[in-house]
Amino acid sequence: MAKFDVYDLTAQKVGDIELAESVFNIEANTQAIFDAVLRQQSSWRQGTHDVKSRSEVSGGGKKPYGQKGTGNARQGSIRATQFRGGGIAFGPTPRSHTFKLNRKVRRLALRSGLSLKAQNDNLIVLDSIVMENIKTKEFKKVLDAFKIERKVLFVVDIEEDFDNAYLSMRNLANCNMVTAEGLNIYDLQNAGKLVMTKAAAKKVEEALSNE
């Protein structure tokens, strides 16, 4: 088991927590991370790009000039791909950019991403993220207490009381919050710091430990 310090919102240590090394301290598989991020980004592409092929361009039904006697190469239509205004050869057509990635690889990518954060001291575990009021200024104090200046991802348990914290941080640049169930490799890799509540860390550990 890997041991991590647990802090309150003022960055004071209030305890510690043990988490499975199989989730938070493995040798990172960078290829799995790359493939999982690429898969997620590809799923966002609309795939509506389209050009007209020779058969779809209007006009050009008549042969532009005679087959012989002009000295030019023989042509059957001015809408052939070599003419201005003609069709496009091998151009893009609407399609889905998504591709399949095995479930084990996706889970390996998440475990690798979590392990990298922990090994590089970019993982912070909070006792809780409960705030009494909705105040962005108060949430900014939390970031300042932990000296967080880069992009940060907060992971919470859906059963926790995190509404005030979320409403307080949503106007701050480079801050994002997801539930443990919604944790994904893109948000994980896009963040410089990872902040998890104890409950969220345990839920993620449980989900990724079961192979």
C-alpha positions in Angstrom: 0.0 0.0 0.0 1.1 3.6 -0.7 0.7 6.1 2.0 -0.3 9.7 1.3 -0.8 12.7 3.6 -4.4 14.0 4.0 -4.9 17.8 4.2 -7.8 20.1 5.1 -8.7 23.2 3.0 -6.0 25.3 4.7 -3.3 22.9 3.6 -2.8 21.6 7.1 -2.1 17.9 7.5 -4.9 16.1 9.4 -4.0 12.5 8.8 -2.9 10.0 6.2 -4.4 7.5 3.9 -3.2 4.2 2.4 -4.1 3.5 -1.3 -3.3 0.5 -3.5 0.0 0.7 -5.2 -1.5 -1.2 -8.1 -3.5 2.0 -8.8 -1.4 4.9 -7.5 2.2 3.6 -7.8 2.7 1.5 -11.0 5.3 1.9 -13.7 3.4 4.2 -16.1 2.6 2.9 -19.5 3.0 6.0 -21.7 1.7 4.2 -24.8 -1.6 3.3 -23.1 -1.9 7.0 -22.0 -1.3 8.2 -25.5 -3.8 5.8 -27.0 -6.5 6.6 -24.5 -6.1 10.4 -24.9 -6.2 10.0 -28.7 -9.3 7.9 -28.5 -11.1 10.5 -26.3 -10.1 13.4 -28.6 -11.1 11.4 -31.7 -14.5 10.9 -30.2 -15.1 14.6 -30.1 -14.5 15.1 -33.8 -17.7 15.6 -35.7 -16.5 14.0 -38.9 -18.7 16.1 -41.1 -15.9 17.1 -43.5 -16.8 16.5 -47.1 -15.8 17.4 -50.6 -17.4 16.6 -53.9 -16.0 13.9 -56.1 -16.1 14.0 -59.9 -19.5 12.3 -59.9 -21.0 14.9 -57.5 -19.8 18.1 -59.3 -22.5 19.7 -61.5 -21.9 20.3 -65.2 -19.3 18.8 -67.5 -21.7 16.5 -69.3 -20.4 17.5 -72.7 -17.0 16.5 -74.1 -15.0 19.7 -74.0 -13.5 19.2 -77.5 -12.9 16.5 -80.0 -11.0 13.4 -79.3 -8.5 14.0 -82.1 -6.9 16.8 -84.0 -6.5 19.4 -81.3 -3.0 18.5 -80.2 -4.2 18.3 -76.6 -4.7 15.3 -74.4 -8.0 13.6 -74.8 -10.6 14.8 -72.3 -14.1 13.6 -71.6 -15.3 16.2 -69.1 -14.2 19.6 -67.7 -15.3 18.4 -64.3 -12.4 15.8 -64.1 -10.1 16.2 -61.2 -7.3 18.0 -63.2 -9.6 20.9 -64.1 -10.3 24.0 -62.1 -13.9 23.5 -60.8 -13.6 19.8 -61.1 -14.1 17.1 -58.5 -11.6 16.3 -55.8 -9.7 13.0 -55.9 -9.6 11.0 -52.7 -11.0 13.9 -50.6 -12.5 13.5 -47.1 -16.0 12.2 -46.7 -18.2 12.1 -43.6 -17.1 9.4 -41.2 -16.7 8.6 -37.6 -13.2 9.1 -36.1 -13.8 6.9 -33.0 -11.9 3.7 -32.6 -12.0 0.9 -30.2 -9.6 0.6 -27.3 -9.8 -2.4 -25.0 -11.2 -1.8 -21.5 -8.0 -3.1 -19.9 -5.9 -0.6 -21.8 -8.2 2.3 -20.8 -8.0 1.3 -17.2 -4.2 0.9 -17.5 -4.0 4.4 -18.9 -5.9 5.8 -15.8 -3.8 3.9 -13.4 -0.7 5.1 -15.2 -1.9 8.7 -15.1 -2.7 8.5 -11.4 0.7 7.0 -10.7 2.5 9.7 -12.6 0.7 12.4 -10.6 1.6 10.6 -7.3 5.2 9.9 -8.2 5.8 13.5 -9.3 4.2 15.0 -6.1 1.3 16.4 -8.0 -1.4 14.5 -6.1 -3.1 16.1 -3.1 -5.6 14.3 -0.9 -8.2 16.4 0.9 -10.1 15.3 4.0 -13.2 16.9 2.5 -14.1 19.8 0.2 -17.1 21.1 2.1 -17.5 24.9 2.0 -20.1 26.8 4.0 -20.6 29.6 1.4 -20.4 30.1 -2.3 -17.4 32.5 -2.5 -14.8 32.4 -5.3 -12.5 34.4 -3.1 -12.5 31.7 -0.4 -11.8 29.0 -3.0 -8.9 31.0 -4.3 -7.5 30.9 -0.8 -7.5 27.1 -1.0 -5.5 27.2 -4.2 -3.1 29.7 -2.7 -2.7 27.6 0.4 -1.5 24.7 -1.7 0.5 27.0 -4.0 -1.5 25.8 -7.0 -0.8 28.0 -10.0 -1.2 25.6 -12.9 -4.2 23.7 -14.2 -5.8 21.7 -11.4 -8.3 18.9 -11.5 -10.5 18.2 -8.4 -12.0 14.8 -8.1 -14.9 14.3 -5.6 -17.3 11.5 -4.6 -20.8 12.1 -6.0 -22.2 11.4 -2.5 -20.2 14.3 -1.0 -21.4 17.8 -0.4 -19.3 19.6 -3.0 -21.9 22.0 -4.5 -20.7 25.1 -2.8 -17.1 24.3 -3.8 -18.0 23.7 -7.4 -20.0 26.9 -7.6 -17.1 28.8 -6.0 -14.4 27.5 -8.3 -16.1 27.5 -11.7 -15.1 31.1 -12.5 -11.5 30.5 -11.7 -9.2 29.9 -14.7 -7.6 26.5 -15.1 -9.8 24.8 -12.5 -12.0 21.7 -13.3 -14.0 19.3 -11.1 -15.3 15.9 -11.9 -16.8 13.0 -9.9 -14.9 9.8 -9.3 -17.2 8.1 -11.8 -16.4 10.8 -14.4 -12.6 10.7 -14.0 -11.1 10.4 -17.5 -7.6 10.3 -18.9 -7.8 13.6 -20.9 -8.7 15.7 -17.9 -6.2 13.9 -15.8 -3.3 14.5 -18.3 -4.5 18.1 -19.0 -4.1 19.1 -15.3 -0.8 19.9 -13.6 -2.1 19.1 -10.2 -4.6 16.4 -9.1 -6.7 17.1 -5.9 -8.8 14.2 -4.7 -11.0 13.9 -1.6 -10.4 10.8 0.6 -13.8 9.4 -0.5 -13.1 9.9 -4.2 -9.6 8.4 -3.9 -11.1 5.3 -2.2 -13.8 5.0 -4.9 -11.3 5.3 -7.7 -9.0 2.8 -6.0 -11.9 0.3 -5.7 -13.0 0.8 -9.3 -9.5 0.4 -10.8 -8.3 -2.4 -8.5 -11.0 -4.9 -9.8 -9.6 -6.5 -12.9 
